[in-house]
Amino acid sequence: MNSRDGRMSMTEGVVLGMFATGAVSIGVASATGAVGAGIEIFGSPVPVPLPVQGVAMTGLTGADGVAAAEYTQSVVSLETLDAGVRWLLLAEAALPALATVIVCATLWWLGLSLIRQRAFRHSMAPMLGTAAIGLVVAGLLAPMFGAFGRAQVVEQLAASGVDTGDFWTFLYSADLAPVGWGIALALVATAFEVGQRLQRETEGLV
């Protein structure tokens, strides 16, 4: 609750500071994870998760209370992998991390602006809009890059004489949750844009 003179209370400042610090920590962790994924992808051997077409788990066949059991993914480690495939797999891991860093930077800036009681900064709406676009792009393009990369891995295995009948030749599966959050952030950015306009109009009347 604000004090009588309109200043933010100490409790509010501490809470907002904790949120801002948490946003920075999450952003750093996401960036570190992306770097680790890049080191793994450009190392050797390269573990690549490949989706399989429902291969039965024979170990559970006929087990008590089990109606059906099957594998949906297999991790294949390759000693050699084309650079183009590595970049596609890196893009799959890096895009969500980049979107997370942008969102966390925006939340940190928002928290700092609220602490200073300057929420309707001119930079706030563009930052929220950028974070919204980042979430939508990462949510849709990251799994597509991964799907193309894994498809090329399957082609490489088939060319080497491996039976790839159990693998999907191409499987694109997008998580729409980041897209939904991106749309929500876009609405928040619009609200901040309206708030800035109202603030300018109010200041012009004073």
C-alpha positions as CSV (number, residue, x, y, z in Angstrom):
1,M,0.0,0.0,0.0
2,N,1.3,3.5,-0.9
3,S,1.9,6.0,1.9
4,R,-0.2,9.1,2.3
5,D,2.3,11.2,0.3
6,G,2.0,8.8,-2.6
7,R,5.3,7.1,-2.1
8,M,5.7,3.4,-2.3
9,S,5.9,1.5,1.0
10,M,8.9,-0.4,2.0
11,T,7.0,-3.7,1.7
12,E,6.0,-3.0,-1.9
13,G,9.5,-2.0,-2.8
14,V,11.0,-5.2,-1.3
15,V,8.4,-7.4,-3.1
16,L,9.0,-5.7,-6.4
17,G,12.7,-5.9,-5.9
18,M,12.4,-9.7,-5.3
19,F,10.4,-10.1,-8.5
20,A,13.0,-8.1,-10.5
21,T,15.8,-10.2,-9.0
22,G,14.0,-13.4,-9.8
23,A,13.5,-12.3,-13.4
24,V,17.2,-11.7,-13.7
25,S,18.0,-15.0,-12.2
26,I,15.7,-16.9,-14.6
27,G,17.1,-15.0,-17.6
28,V,20.7,-15.9,-16.6
29,A,19.7,-19.6,-16.0
30,S,18.0,-19.7,-19.5
31,A,21.0,-18.2,-21.2
32,T,23.4,-20.6,-19.4
33,G,21.2,-23.5,-20.4
34,A,21.3,-22.4,-24.1
35,V,25.1,-22.2,-23.9
36,G,25.3,-25.7,-22.4
37,A,23.0,-27.0,-25.1
38,G,25.2,-25.4,-27.8
39,I,28.4,-27.0,-26.3
40,E,26.7,-30.4,-26.3
41,I,25.3,-30.0,-29.9
42,F,28.7,-28.9,-31.3
43,G,30.6,-31.6,-29.4
44,S,30.9,-35.3,-30.1
45,P,29.0,-37.5,-29.8
46,V,25.8,-35.6,-30.2
47,P,22.7,-37.0,-28.4
48,V,19.7,-36.4,-30.6
49,P,16.2,-37.3,-29.3
50,L,14.3,-38.9,-32.2
51,P,10.5,-39.5,-32.1
52,V,9.5,-43.1,-32.8
53,Q,6.2,-44.4,-34.0
54,G,4.8,-46.2,-31.0
55,V,7.3,-49.1,-30.6
56,A,5.9,-51.6,-28.1
57,M,7.7,-52.0,-24.7
58,T,8.0,-55.7,-24.6
59,G,9.1,-55.7,-21.0
60,L,5.7,-54.6,-19.9
61,T,3.7,-56.8,-22.2
62,G,1.2,-58.7,-20.2
63,A,2.1,-57.0,-16.9
64,D,-0.6,-56.8,-14.3
65,G,-2.7,-53.7,-14.7
66,V,-0.9,-52.5,-17.9
67,A,-3.2,-52.1,-20.9
68,A,-0.5,-50.9,-23.3
69,A,3.0,-49.6,-23.2
70,E,5.2,-48.1,-26.0
71,Y,8.2,-46.0,-26.7
72,T,7.6,-42.6,-28.2
73,Q,11.2,-41.3,-28.3
74,S,14.7,-42.7,-28.7
75,V,18.0,-40.8,-28.0
76,V,20.6,-41.6,-30.7
77,S,24.1,-40.3,-30.1
78,L,26.0,-39.6,-33.4
79,E,29.8,-39.3,-33.7
80,T,29.4,-37.2,-36.9
81,L,26.7,-34.7,-37.8
82,D,26.4,-32.1,-40.5
83,A,27.0,-28.5,-39.4
84,G,23.6,-27.5,-40.8
85,V,21.8,-30.0,-38.7
86,R,23.7,-28.9,-35.6
87,W,22.6,-25.3,-36.2
88,L,19.0,-26.4,-36.6
89,L,19.1,-28.2,-33.3
90,L,20.8,-25.2,-31.7
91,A,18.1,-22.9,-32.9
92,E,15.5,-25.2,-31.4
93,A,17.2,-24.8,-28.0
94,A,18.3,-21.2,-28.3
95,L,15.1,-19.5,-29.5
96,P,13.0,-20.4,-26.3
97,A,16.0,-19.3,-24.2
98,L,16.3,-16.0,-26.1
99,A,12.6,-15.4,-25.7
100,T,12.9,-16.1,-22.0
101,V,15.8,-13.7,-21.6
102,I,13.8,-10.9,-23.4
103,V,10.7,-11.5,-21.2
104,C,12.8,-11.5,-18.0
105,A,14.6,-8.3,-19.1
106,T,11.2,-6.7,-19.7
107,L,9.9,-7.9,-16.3
108,W,13.0,-6.5,-14.6
109,W,12.6,-3.2,-16.3
110,L,8.9,-3.2,-15.4
111,G,9.7,-4.0,-11.7
112,L,12.3,-1.2,-11.6
113,S,9.9,1.3,-13.2
114,L,7.2,0.4,-10.7
115,I,9.7,0.9,-7.8
116,R,10.5,4.3,-9.2
117,Q,6.7,4.9,-9.8
118,R,7.3,5.5,-13.5
119,A,5.4,2.5,-15.0
120,F,4.3,4.3,-18.1
121,R,7.7,4.9,-19.6
122,H,8.0,5.4,-23.3
123,S,10.1,2.3,-23.6
124,M,7.7,0.0,-21.8
125,A,5.2,-0.7,-24.6
126,P,7.9,-1.5,-27.2
127,M,9.7,-3.8,-24.7
128,L,6.4,-5.7,-23.9
129,G,5.7,-5.9,-27.7
130,T,9.1,-7.3,-28.4
131,A,8.7,-9.9,-25.6
132,A,5.3,-10.8,-27.1
133,I,6.8,-11.3,-30.6
134,G,9.7,-13.3,-29.1
135,L,7.4,-15.7,-27.3
136,V,5.2,-16.3,-30.4
137,V,8.2,-16.7,-32.8
138,A,10.0,-19.1,-30.4
139,G,6.8,-21.1,-29.7
140,L,6.2,-21.7,-33.4
141,L,9.7,-21.7,-35.0
142,A,11.8,-23.5,-32.4
143,P,10.0,-26.9,-32.8
144,M,10.0,-26.4,-36.6
145,F,13.8,-26.0,-36.6
146,G,14.0,-29.1,-34.4
147,A,11.7,-31.1,-36.7
148,F,13.8,-30.3,-39.8
149,G,17.0,-31.1,-37.9
150,R,15.7,-34.5,-36.7
151,A,14.4,-35.3,-40.2
152,Q,17.8,-34.8,-41.6
153,V,19.3,-37.1,-38.8
154,V,16.8,-39.8,-39.9
155,E,17.9,-39.3,-43.5
156,Q,21.6,-39.6,-42.4
157,L,20.8,-42.9,-40.6
158,A,18.9,-44.3,-43.5
159,A,21.8,-43.4,-45.9
160,S,24.2,-45.3,-43.7
161,G,22.1,-48.4,-44.0
162,V,20.2,-48.2,-40.7
163,D,16.5,-49.4,-40.7
164,T,14.6,-46.2,-39.8
165,G,11.2,-47.6,-40.2
166,D,10.3,-47.0,-36.5
167,F,11.3,-43.3,-36.7
168,W,9.1,-40.4,-37.8
169,T,10.6,-39.0,-41.0
170,F,9.1,-35.6,-40.1
171,L,7.2,-34.7,-36.9
172,Y,6.3,-31.1,-36.0
173,S,4.7,-30.6,-32.6
174,A,4.4,-27.0,-31.3
175,D,3.6,-26.1,-27.7
176,L,1.0,-23.3,-28.0
177,A,1.4,-22.1,-24.4
178,P,4.2,-19.6,-25.3
179,V,2.0,-18.3,-28.1
180,G,-0.8,-17.7,-25.7
181,W,1.5,-15.9,-23.3
182,G,2.8,-13.8,-26.2
183,I,-0.8,-12.8,-27.1
184,A,-1.4,-11.9,-23.5
185,L,1.8,-9.7,-23.4
186,A,0.7,-8.0,-26.6
187,L,-2.6,-7.0,-24.9
188,V,-0.6,-5.7,-21.9
189,A,1.6,-3.7,-24.3
190,T,-1.5,-2.2,-25.8
191,A,-2.8,-1.3,-22.3
192,F,0.5,0.4,-21.5
193,E,0.3,2.3,-24.8
194,V,-3.1,3.5,-23.9
195,G,-1.9,4.4,-20.4
196,Q,0.9,6.5,-21.8
197,R,-1.5,8.4,-24.1
198,L,-3.9,9.1,-21.2
199,Q,-0.9,10.2,-19.0
200,R,0.2,12.6,-21.7
201,E,-3.3,14.0,-22.1
202,T,-3.6,14.4,-18.4
203,E,-0.3,16.2,-18.1
204,G,-1.4,18.5,-20.9
205,L,-4.5,19.5,-19.0
206,V,-2.6,20.3,-15.8
